[in-house]
Amino acid sequence: MIDRWIAGIALLAAGTAACNEVAIEDYNTPAVDRSGAVAGRVCAASGDGWVENAHVYTNVYDTSGVITGIRETYTDRDGYFVLTGVPESTLVTIYIQKGTYQTSIETQVAAGKLTTLPDPTCHDPLSISTMVVLGEYDTFSRMLDEVGMTAYTQVDGTEFDPLHAFLSDTNAMLGFDMICINGGIVEEGIIDDPDILTNVATFVDAGGILFVTDWSYDLVERSFPDAIDFLGDDSVAGAAERGVAEVVSDALVMDQSMAAYLQADKVEIRYDLAYWPLLDEAAAQVVIHITGNVHYTEENDTTPMAYPGAPLLVSFSEGYGTVIFSTFREEANLTSDMAAVFQYMLYYL
C-alpha cells in the first residue's frame, strides 16, 4: 500500500465559498478568545479510508507577521477534526500531517463562527462488492488484497460450467459492484454466446465496473465492439495476442489526473509472458491512461517489431458503468506504483 496521505484536495477544489459557517454557540465547541474554528475530515491518499490521529494545526501570528503561537488538534478514528481558537482571517493556512507527509488547506475563518469544510471523496474498500473470475494467467485477488479490498467472491473461470452459469445469470452479475476477469478464462462457448455478451453489456450499462486483463480481452472486444479495435482479425479469438515479453521501464502516464495522484509521469510495467494483446485503435470515448514503447510480432513472423506509444491501460464509460482493460497482468505488476494505479482506476474514474 502506498503510504502517502492526502487531505483537503476536494476541499481546496471546492473553495471557501462552499464552506459552511455556523455560530460556535450552536456547535457545542468551546471558543478560545472568541476566535473562530474550522472543522473537516481527512482521507488517505489511496482514497480508501479516513485517517485517524493526523496532526492538524495552524500558526498564530502577531501584527508584524511573527509566529506567536499554534492551534492544534488530531483527527478522531473517523478522520474528523475541529480546530478551535483560530484567529479571524480571510486566509488561514491549516496544516495536516501524518507520518512524513504534510499538506495544507487554505480557508477563511470568521470570529465566533465554525467553518465546516466539505468532506473529500473517500471510499470504504470493504463496501465494494466484487466478483473475481479466476483465470490461468493472472491473480486479480492478490492486487485486491494489496489495496485492502478483501471482501470479494470468486468463481472459477477456467471451468466452463461455473463461468457460464455466472455470466448467464444477469441478476447474479448485477449483485456485484465490480467484476474482475483474469486473463486466461475459458473462451469457447463464452465469448461467442450472444446472451452472455448482452449480459456483460447490461451489467456495465447498469453502473457496474468491469475490469479485464490480458488474454480475456476477447470478452471486451465482443461485448463492446464499437469501443476498442484490437490488433488482428476481430472475429478470431486470440488474434491480438502478439506482444512480446519485456519490461517497459518508462511507460508514460497520459492521464494527467492519474499522474498527479501518482506524483509521477512514468511507471514500470512488466510483461513477463509473451503473446499479450495489443490495441490497434480506440474510439473517442476511450481514455488512454498509460502508453509505452513495446514490441510485437506480425502474423506468421517471429521477428519483433516496434510499436511506439502503444496503449497499455485504457477505460471507457458505457451507460452508468465503466470498462477498464489492462494489457498487462496484475500479478506480474504487484508494485507500490501499480497498486496506486489500481486504486486510482477504481476510486477516481
Steps between C-alpha positions, in 0.01 A plus 500: 500500500625847429574699814435850371213677672289773353252735656293777359540445124124505467485780754736720303312431180178605666641833617399705799164590346390138551582505870220506754514749789292477816526687827728311737237520771285273284775239473575412862871565443665745742647808338850615590531879535180531294689396190360282228528125441539266204357149466589249230591145418816330369510218244794277411683556172380160386145630527404192697461617859490783749822591680514461877736702719619741230654817646296808405637844586534864401741771607396819679673824394529846651443818300860496374473147364696327776371161619381536858316173550338193356152351497498121461291186524489144367248316287279243669465138386258607226733770367309798644661802663390829654775761530401773745650833597585592141536881463261666261651542154405497135781251437604239756737215415425177682769231491426129516776250569512124523839335521744668264239648268348845548245695303304818561156652456420869462169631624327804646425523871253737666502585873235313694423270205575137424607452139423147385694386196334259255606137531756374249400200290587184690403138448472200724666212311293246692180659370578410136345165420735325259498178299837368389492265201804276533717441194812311398730799462422756768407527867280808547432410860861571597472859378165539677660376821787743447267801494277381785202381295473166673122454479472315172348181362667270249377281216722261304532643153721212388199266516215544252202410719548744792610781269211449260253477788616831648517697175161361393331630814441873463365536853807330646727736308301806604548397862862621476644849467805373313596192301873436454587250229847348499677418179466142386132415553317233301395669176326235290129524562548825694626776270285370214178481705288806409301478824816519708629795299167674556518427873850646523386817324190517721711473817715795395209705369329464840802652677737209549879512471648238268878461542660259250863407447722335242364206299138556606490803267269312260213545745547878490545507124182306430282653771596856398600475132479875436739599779832324438647343188770249590782392275419232243173345388233587757300188412790271594548437873851587615600672176631805686731300727829598336684704762843372603636461852686808622519759777376847405689706755379836376132447419348847469203607713283689251218566747604821675268439794658159549848653474410750772366220718814292449729803523674350198463508122666163436453151638660162443287228342612140481394262224639177639320280247505530124191530282303766681229695309559833330248771421483629146251786522271649762180701466487860619327394822796285607744658744858386452659514844844348433700445182837341433751410233461124458569227247278250324511249219304502178285200414718210377818697578706461817712813445420757772380835371477829689164644599575846644238660721281191527197539731563277801222598742166642385146557621170616363151570625189316385167607642551551872800269527865471406715251312871482587740296292861427587731341241727391786445248775433636849691211660820591315475862609449488876700815574405802710470715187269254329295462818452877487403476132248231591353713779472801272315299236251372756437811706540796269366407158 
